[in-house]
């Protein structure tokens, strides 16, 4: 099977959720739309990663009072201050909401936004966050199986079907989305690379999102996804391939390298090392070259978190020097 020809590159970026200043968030959303980004994304956490556990307070503690805006509510607000960009979750955590309720939220946001929602679903990873907010402390293998069940519920609901489902983790009887989403169904993004998640992606995903592990892992995961598509007789080219990308971009290599140090402090040394060895960082020219390598593999969709220096300057540099070069 050949590598699919990627569509016109799609560049999305994350919204600044760690804020209590809604006017500033709204202004950034408007600015990002004007800069030419295709989509804006919210992650689905109830606490920032540094708050997932606090020494001396137990495994279930979520400490501190740092502000963090909730994903679906934030996107509804952003829908009102933008006109073109798509609005997505990367990824909505199936641990926090019943899938049928989540489908209703997705459909409502699609109406509020005029048909711009791209729901992304994932299994989450922070057990202490689940405990703090009343979700069951399932293990990772349980969460990915629950994600598969959630997709079995959400996908047909968003397609306008009445759903009755009796699973191990979720049960619904006669659930329906009324009104259905304007895009019926909207494109559904699934994030993750476990075997169960890839199998569920083959069944339901419009977009599959690779975790921030880049080229070697992307190639392996794509082969696995295509294998699962083959098993059920689905053309893998029907699934758009997306990369969650942590990017440090600057005018000089040295400044971009300093951004990796910030990344290490924020998401951990190993995650930053993955970006340094195989990821997307550097000058605009080097960033273009790295993205072109992803495009050649069939990955045409990017959800970007910027690190290093001034966030706004990084967003503008990428918009001025990278997006036009690749379109």
N, C-alpha and C positions, 0 to 999 in steps of 0.2 A: 504494500500500500504506500503510495507516494505521500509526500508532505503536502497538505492542503495549501493552496494559494491564500495568503492572509488577506482580509479585507483592508480597506483604508484604515490606517492605524487609529485607534481610539485611545485618547489620553484622559484619564480621570485622576482626581486627587482628593485627598481626605480633607474634611472640614475640621476647623479648630474646635473640637468639643471640650477640651479642658479649659473652660472659660465660664464665667458668670456674666459676661458682657454680651448680651444678645445683639445690641446694635452693632458691635464690632464684628460679630460673627456674620450678621446679615450683610454688612459692607464687604467683608472678604468674599462671601458667596457671589455678590454682584460683580466684584472685581475679577474673580476667577472666570466667570462667564464671559466677561468682556475680553479677557486675555485669550480666549479661544479653547479653553478646556471643554471636553465633551460631557463630562459627568462629575458629580460631587458625591462623596461617600461618607457615611457615618459608620463607626464601629459600634458594636452593641455590648458595652460594659456598664456596670454599675459603679465601678471604681477604677482608678488608674492602676496600671500594673504594679507600681511601687506600693500600693495600698492592699494588695491581695493578702499579705500576711504581715504581722507586726511581731517582732521578737518579744516573747514573754506573754503574749496575749492568746496563744493557742493557734492551731492550724486553721480554725474557722474564722479568724479575726480579719476584718477589713478596717484598717486604721486610718486616722487622719480625716480631714474635712476638705480636701481639695475639690473644687467644683468640677463636675463632669455632666454635660448635657445628654439627656436620654435620646436615643437614636431616632425613633419614629416621630416623636414630637418635634425634634429639631428639624427633620426633613420636611415636615408639614409647614414649619415656619419658613424654611428656605424656599419652598415651592412658591410662597407668596411674594418673594423678592427677586425671583429669577423667571425667565421665560423660555429658555432654550435647553439648558443643560438637563441631562438625565440625573435622577436622584436615586442612589442605591445604598444598601447596607452591605458591609463587608466585615463580618457577616452577622446577620441577625441570629442570636443565640437561641437554639430550640429549647434550652433549659429554662428560659424565663417565661414562656407563654405557651398555652395550648396551640397547636398548629392551626386549628380552625379559627381561633381568635386572631392569630397572626395573619391568616389569609384575609380576614375582614379588614384588618388594619391596612394591609397592602392595597386592597381594592379601594378603600376610602382615600388613601394617599394618591392613588392613580387618578381619581376624580379631582382631588384638590389641585394636583399638578398639571392637569390636562393631558394625562397619558404619558407621563415621563418617569414612572417608577421602574426601577430594576431591583427587585427583591433578591438579596443574597442570603442564603441560609448556611449555617455552620453548626458545629457541635460544641464550640467553646473549649476552654482548657484550664480555667482557674477554679479548682475545687473550693478553695476558701471563699471565693466570690459567690459560688452557688449556695454554700452554707449560710453566709451572711444575709443573703436575700431570699432564703426560704425554698430554694430549689434542692432536689435530692442530690446527694453527693455521689453521683454515679461515677464509676471508673471510665477511663477513656473508651474502652471497647463497648461499654454500655451506651455511652453518648453517641458514638458513631452509628450504632444500631438504631438508637432513637431518632437520629437524623434521617436515616433511611425511611423509617416509619413516617416521620413528619413530612417528608417529600411525597410519600404516597398519599397524604391527605391534602397538602397545600396545592400540589400541581393540578389535580382535577378540580379543586374548588376554584382556582384562578382561571380554569378553562370553562367555568359555568356549570359544572356538574354538581349534582346532589351527592353527598358523600356519607356513607356509613362505613366505619372501619373499626375493626377489633384487633388491636395489636397488643404486644406485651407492654409497651410503654405509653401508648396513646389510644384512646377510644373516642369515637364520635358517632352520633346517630342522626342521620338526616340533616347534616350541616350543609349550608349553602351560602354563597356570597351574593347578596342582593342589596344594592346593585352589583353586578359583576364589574371587574376593572374595565376601563375604556379600551385598553389593549387586552383583548381576551383570547389567550392569556398574555400577560406581560413576559418579557424575557426573564428567565429564572436563572440566577447565578448560584452555583454550588461551590463552596470552598473546602479544600482538604484533599489529602492524598492517601488516606488509608484505603485498603482494598474494598471495604464496605462502602466508603464514600464514593470511590470511583465507580463502583458497580451501580450505586444509586444515581450518580451523575450521568452514566450511560443511559439510564431509563428516563431521566427527567430534565437534565440541565439544558438550557439554551447556551449558557456560558459556564465553562469550568475554570475556576480560579486556582492557579498553582500557588502554594505558600511561598514565602520569600526565600527560596533555595536555589533559584536560577538555573543556568544552562544544563549542567549534568543531571540534576534532579528533574528538571523540566522534561528532558528527553526521555528519561526512564518512565516518568509518570504518564507522559503522552502515549508511550507504547502500551502501558497497562490500561489506560483509558480506551485506546483503540481496540485492545483485546476484548474488553467488556462490551464494547459496541458490537463487535463481530459476533459475540455469543448470542446477542438478542436480535441480530439482523438490522441494526441501526447504522446508517452512514455516519462515521465519525466527523465528516466535514460539516454536518449539521450543527456541531457544537463549536462555538467560538472559544478560543483558548485565551485565557487571561493570566496575567502575572501580577501578583502583589509585589510591588517594587519599592524598597527603601533606597532612596537616591540621595547622594550628596553631589551637588553640581556647583562649580565655581569657575571663574575665569582662569584660575591657575590650578595646576595639579596639587600644589602644596595646600591651598585653601580647601580644595575638595577633600584632600587626605585628612585635614583637621576635622572635617565633618564626620568622618568615620569614628573619630574619638568621641564625639558627641553621641553618635549612634550607639557606641559600646556602653556609654553611661546610661542610655535610655532603655535599650532592649537587650543588653548583654554582650559580652565580648565575643561569644561564639557566633551570634547573629551578625555582628559587625564583620567578623572574619569571613563569614560566608559572602557578604557583599564585596569585601576587598578582593577575594580570590576569583569569584565568578559573577558578581553582580554588576549593577549599573551605577557607576560613579566616575567623577573626573571632570575634565573640561567639557564644554558643549560638544566638541568634536569627538571626544572619547565616548561620551554618553550616546551620541548618535550611532557610533560604531557598535556599541554594546546592544542597543535596541535593534539595530539591523540584524544582528545575529539571532535575536529572538524572533524577529519577523521571518527570517529564513527557515526557522523551525516550525512556522505556522502559528506563532503567537502574535496576535495583532491588537490585543486589548491590555491596557496597563492601568492599574490603580496604584497611585504613587503617594508615598509619604516622604516629605522632604526633610533632610537633616543638614545641619551645618550652617553657620552664619545666620543671616536674617532670612526667615522663612519667606517673606514677601519677595525679597530679592531673588531667592532661588526659584520661586514660582515664575517670576517675570523672565529670568534668564532662560529657563526651560521653554517658556512660551515664545520668546523672541528668537532663540537660536536652535532649538531642537524641533519643535512642532512643525514650523514651515519647511524645514529641511527634509522631513520624512513624509510629507504629503504632496 
